[in-house]
Amino acid sequence: MFGAMAPADTPEVDTASTLSDEVLEYEALISRADGREIFRDYVTLVNTRYSVAENWLERWGPRAEADAAHDRKRAEFLAACHRDALESGDEGEWEDFEARSRPWGLEFGAINCPVQIWHGSADKHVDKKHSEWLSTVIRDADLRIMAGQDHTNIVELNRDAAFAWLVSVCSR
């Protein structure tokens, strides 16, 4: 897992603490009866904003163009993903929101295979408390907090190591 989040009903992790005031206000709005329409409008706005590579580079600030995870090629890829995201509707985005904001109904202690959790110490999107909690409730979880890495570059910088670990586990 890279930059993993704990379920919304985890008492040890304040999921809302990693969200901006703007997102918290928005989430309160969509819990209303007309929330699905409000959500649809918001997703359209966000996907429109992030369907332009320049907006990704601006969002990354000083990290823009600093490495492969923050370069123009990655920004163009993410922009294309956002342009394509709503092509068939917003159901996938809605399901992601529901997964983040509602209990999952999963018994983490029942996971009985090796799990490796990677989290960047500079991740501003998901607090490391989420990964720390997951590492305590999943048996045989191996938590790796990567110094200076963020939500965007952790996969780029550790993909080979994660795949090597996965191959070693599957070869046992």
TALIN-V304986 format. One record per pair of residues at least 4 apart in sequence whose C-alpha atoms are under 7 Angstrom apart, sorted by the first residue. I is the first residue (numbers start at 1). J is the second residue. D is the distance in Angstrom with one decimal. If there is no record, write none. Layout:
i-><I I>
j-><J J>
d-><D D>
This chain:
i-><1 1 1 2 2 2 2 3 3 3 3 4 4 5 5 5 6 6 6 7 7 7 8 8 8 8 8 9 9 13 13 18 18 18 19 19 20 21 22 23 24 25 26 27 29 30 30 30 30 30 31 34 35 36 37 38 39 40 40 41 42 43 44 45 46 47 47 47 49 50 50 50 50 51 51 51 51 52 53 53 53 53 54 55 56 56 57 57 57 60 63 64 64 65 65 65 66 66 67 69 69 69 69 70 70 71 72 73 74 75 76 77 78 79 80 81 86 90 91 92 93 94 95 96 97 98 99 108 108 109 109 109 111 111 112 114 114 115 115 115 116 116 116 117 117 117 117 117 118 118 118 119 119 119 119 119 120 120 120 120 120 120 120 120 121 121 121 121 121 121 122 122 122 123 123 123 123 125 128 129 130 131 132 133 134 135 135 135 149 149 150 153 154 155 158 159 160 161 162 163 164 165 166 167 168>
j-><116 117 118 117 118 119 155 118 119 126 151 130 131 126 130 131 10 130 134 100 103 104 15 100 101 102 103 102 103 129 130 125 126 127 23 24 24 25 26 27 28 29 30 31 35 34 35 36 38 39 35 38 39 40 41 42 43 44 90 45 46 47 48 49 50 51 82 83 55 55 56 79 82 79 80 82 83 79 57 75 76 79 58 59 60 75 61 64 75 64 70 70 71 70 71 72 70 71 71 74 152 153 156 74 75 75 76 77 78 79 80 81 82 83 84 85 90 94 95 96 97 98 99 100 101 102 104 137 138 137 138 139 138 139 139 140 141 140 141 142 141 142 143 131 141 142 143 144 143 144 145 128 131 144 145 146 145 146 147 148 149 150 151 154 145 146 147 148 149 150 148 149 150 127 149 150 151 151 132 133 134 135 136 137 138 141 142 143 153 154 154 157 158 159 162 163 164 165 166 167 168 169 170 171 172>
d-><6.2 4.7 6.0 6.0 4.8 5.9 6.8 6.2 4.8 6.4 6.3 6.5 5.6 6.6 5.1 6.5 6.6 5.0 6.6 6.5 5.8 6.2 5.9 6.1 5.3 5.5 5.6 6.9 5.3 6.3 6.2 6.4 6.1 6.0 6.1 6.4 6.3 6.1 6.2 6.0 6.3 6.4 6.4 6.5 6.1 6.9 3.5 6.3 6.0 6.0 5.5 6.6 5.9 6.2 6.3 6.2 6.0 6.2 6.8 6.3 6.2 5.9 6.0 6.2 6.1 5.7 5.2 6.6 6.7 6.0 6.4 5.6 6.2 4.0 6.1 5.0 5.1 5.2 6.5 4.8 4.8 5.3 6.2 6.1 6.3 5.6 6.6 5.2 6.5 5.3 6.3 5.1 6.0 5.4 4.2 6.6 6.3 6.7 6.0 6.1 6.0 4.8 5.9 6.2 6.8 6.3 6.0 6.2 6.1 6.0 6.1 6.3 6.3 6.2 6.2 5.9 5.4 6.2 6.2 6.3 6.3 6.2 6.1 6.3 6.2 5.7 6.8 5.9 5.4 5.7 5.3 6.4 6.2 6.8 6.6 5.4 6.1 6.5 4.7 6.2 5.6 4.7 6.0 6.7 7.0 6.0 4.8 6.0 6.1 4.8 6.1 6.5 6.8 6.2 4.9 6.0 5.6 4.7 6.3 6.5 4.4 4.7 6.5 6.1 6.0 5.8 5.2 5.5 5.8 6.6 5.2 5.3 4.6 6.7 6.8 4.0 4.8 6.5 6.1 6.0 6.3 6.1 6.6 6.6 6.0 5.2 6.7 6.0 6.1 5.5 5.8 6.0 6.0 5.3 6.1 6.1 6.0 6.2 6.2 6.1 6.2 6.2 6.1 6.0 6.7>
